[in-house]
């Protein structure tokens, strides 16, 4: 259900048992505060997610920057292969995955 549909349903449910004046007051006092809290929560979660992703990207970049001085040993290897080695998995290419019955 979309946000506007939820809002309309709440107003309709309240309106069924209350006068028009009571409904207007309820919408202004209660439902407006609910919407503000919802928007604030969405914005806060978005900002936290962006910060988390930026932090993770910085950590990965820092890790690969520590590999300086190992150019000879790492020549021709991709970051994915380094990660797979670190995780103890053998690299598997896209073609190998498709060729497997």
N, C-alpha and C positions, 0 to 999 in steps of 0.2 A: 504494500500500500504506500502511496506517495504521501509526503508530508502534508500537502494541502488537503488530501482526502481525509487524513487522520484529524486534521484541524476541523474540517467541516463536520465530521462524525461527532466529535466532542461537542461542538456548538449545538448540533442538532439534538444530541442526547440531553444536554442541559436545558435546551429550549423546550423540550417536551414536557417538563415538569415545573417550569418557572415562567414568570412574566417576561415581557420584552425588556423592561428596565433592569430586572435582575440578570437577564442574559447579557445585556450590554455591559453591566458592571463586572460580571464574571469574566467576560472576554477581555476587558481592559485590565483587570487586576490579576487574574489567575493565568489565563491562557497566554497572555503577552509575556509574563514572566517565564512560563514553560518554554516558549519559543526562544526567548533570549538565552536561557540556560542551554537549550539544545544547540543553538548556533555557536555559543561560546565553547561548548564541549567539542563540537566538530572542529572548530578552528584550533583548539588546544591540541587535540589528537593529531591533526595535520602537522602542526609545528613540531610536535614531539617526534613524529615519524620522519620528517625532513632532517631533524637534528640527528636522529639515530642513523639514518642512511649516510649522512655526511661524515659522522664519526667512524662508521664502518669503512667507508671509502678511504678515509685518512689512515686508518689502521692498516689496511691492505697496501696502500701506497708506501707507508713507512716500512712494512715488511719487505717489499720488493726493493726498496732503496738500500736495505741492509745487505743485499746480494752483490753490491759493488765489490769489485776485486775478484769475483769468481767468473768473470766473463768467459775465460777459456773453457772452464768446466761446463758452463751453462750455454755455450754457443749452440744455436739451433734448437734449443728447447723453449717451449712456450710456458707461460705462467700456469696454464692448466695442467701441464705435465708436472710442474713443480708441486702444485697443490695435490695432485694425485699421488705423487711420491711421498709427500708429507703425510697423507692420509692412509698410505699403505695400499693403494689400489693401482692396478696396472692401467695405463691409458687405453681407452677404447675409442677408435675413430668412428665417425658416422658410417663409413662404408663397411667397417667390420660389423657394426650393429645390424645393418640391413642384410648382410650376407649370411648371418647366422640363421639357421632354419628354426 
